[in-house]
């Protein structure tokens, strides 16, 4: 899978993870800031993904996005 394809086909993961987190945190946290961190994590995931490990990309990226949002 190409990096650009991995990013564009999984952009909804960022929105899904961000929306899920926004329901559990204070309202003063900016959603755009969270989404920006999520997209950075998605991009980093696409560059560091190793398909030989047997983990689907979407699961790998979702974990990395959640971690970035919590940081």
C-alpha atoms as a printed R data frame, in Angstrom:
   type eleno elety resid chain resno       x      y      z
1  ATOM     1    CA   UNK     A     1   0.000  0.000  0.000
2  ATOM     2    CA   UNK     A     2   1.330  3.410 -0.949
3  ATOM     3    CA   UNK     A     3   1.681  6.037  1.751
4  ATOM     4    CA   UNK     A     4  -0.707  8.469  0.057
5  ATOM     5    CA   UNK     A     5  -3.326  5.744 -0.416
6  ATOM     6    CA   UNK     A     6  -3.052  4.688  3.218
7  ATOM     7    CA   UNK     A     7  -3.584  8.265  4.354
8  ATOM     8    CA   UNK     A     8  -6.489  9.158  2.087
9  ATOM     9    CA   UNK     A     9  -8.364  5.914  2.608
10 ATOM    10    CA   UNK     A    10  -8.134  6.160  6.408
11 ATOM    11    CA   UNK     A    11  -8.830  9.834  7.046
12 ATOM    12    CA   UNK     A    12 -12.180  8.930  8.588
13 ATOM    13    CA   UNK     A    13 -10.284  7.204 11.412
14 ATOM    14    CA   UNK     A    14  -9.075 10.593 12.594
15 ATOM    15    CA   UNK     A    15 -12.611 11.981 12.692
16 ATOM    16    CA   UNK     A    16 -13.964  8.877 14.400
17 ATOM    17    CA   UNK     A    17 -11.291  8.846 17.109
18 ATOM    18    CA   UNK     A    18 -11.508 12.609 17.632
19 ATOM    19    CA   UNK     A    19 -15.291 12.572 17.960
20 ATOM    20    CA   UNK     A    20 -15.126  9.693 20.424
21 ATOM    21    CA   UNK     A    21 -12.586 11.526 22.579
22 ATOM    22    CA   UNK     A    22 -14.431 14.864 22.458
23 ATOM    23    CA   UNK     A    23 -17.394 13.233 24.200
24 ATOM    24    CA   UNK     A    24 -15.219 12.423 27.223
25 ATOM    25    CA   UNK     A    25 -13.106 15.554 27.692
26 ATOM    26    CA   UNK     A    26 -13.867 19.172 28.732
27 ATOM    27    CA   UNK     A    27 -15.556 21.400 26.167
28 ATOM    28    CA   UNK     A    28 -12.719 23.957 26.158
29 ATOM    29    CA   UNK     A    29 -10.456 21.527 24.268
30 ATOM    30    CA   UNK     A    30 -10.292 22.580 20.631
31 ATOM    31    CA   UNK     A    31 -11.496 19.930 18.193
32 ATOM    32    CA   UNK     A    32  -9.350 21.326 15.374
33 ATOM    33    CA   UNK     A    33  -6.197 20.958 17.462
34 ATOM    34    CA   UNK     A    34  -7.094 17.345 18.182
35 ATOM    35    CA   UNK     A    35  -7.790 16.620 14.525
36 ATOM    36    CA   UNK     A    36  -4.457 18.163 13.522
37 ATOM    37    CA   UNK     A    37  -2.660 15.879 15.976
38 ATOM    38    CA   UNK     A    38  -4.652 12.946 14.639
39 ATOM    39    CA   UNK     A    39  -3.722 13.672 11.042
40 ATOM    40    CA   UNK     A    40  -0.063 13.969 11.997
41 ATOM    41    CA   UNK     A    41  -0.310 10.569 13.674
42 ATOM    42    CA   UNK     A    42  -2.023  9.097 10.617
43 ATOM    43    CA   UNK     A    43   0.755 10.394  8.389
44 ATOM    44    CA   UNK     A    44   3.437  9.053 10.718
45 ATOM    45    CA   UNK     A    45   1.622  5.708 10.804
46 ATOM    46    CA   UNK     A    46   1.581  5.483  7.040
47 ATOM    47    CA   UNK     A    47   5.322  6.088  6.893
48 ATOM    48    CA   UNK     A    48   6.232  3.622  9.642
49 ATOM    49    CA   UNK     A    49   3.768  0.814  8.880
50 ATOM    50    CA   UNK     A    50   5.273 -2.640  8.372
51 ATOM    51    CA   UNK     A    51   2.793 -4.981  6.643
52 ATOM    52    CA   UNK     A    52   4.926 -8.032  7.397
53 ATOM    53    CA   UNK     A    53   3.840 -7.877 11.045
54 ATOM    54    CA   UNK     A    54   0.351 -9.071 10.112
55 ATOM    55    CA   UNK     A    55  -1.557 -6.164 11.667
56 ATOM    56    CA   UNK     A    56  -4.084 -4.411  9.401
57 ATOM    57    CA   UNK     A    57  -3.145 -0.802  8.722
58 ATOM    58    CA   UNK     A    58  -6.396  0.631 10.036
59 ATOM    59    CA   UNK     A    59  -5.932 -1.013 13.440
60 ATOM    60    CA   UNK     A    60  -2.312  0.099 13.609
61 ATOM    61    CA   UNK     A    61  -3.187  3.666 12.652
62 ATOM    62    CA   UNK     A    62  -6.155  3.856 15.043
63 ATOM    63    CA   UNK     A    63  -3.923  2.995 17.984
64 ATOM    64    CA   UNK     A    64  -1.326  5.575 16.948
65 ATOM    65    CA   UNK     A    65  -4.039  8.227 16.458
66 ATOM    66    CA   UNK     A    66  -5.571  7.518 19.885
67 ATOM    67    CA   UNK     A    67  -2.158  7.825 21.473
68 ATOM    68    CA   UNK     A    68  -1.485 11.156 19.774
69 ATOM    69    CA   UNK     A    69  -4.862 12.520 20.837
70 ATOM    70    CA   UNK     A    70  -4.271 11.563 24.447
71 ATOM    71    CA   UNK     A    71  -0.819 13.136 24.445
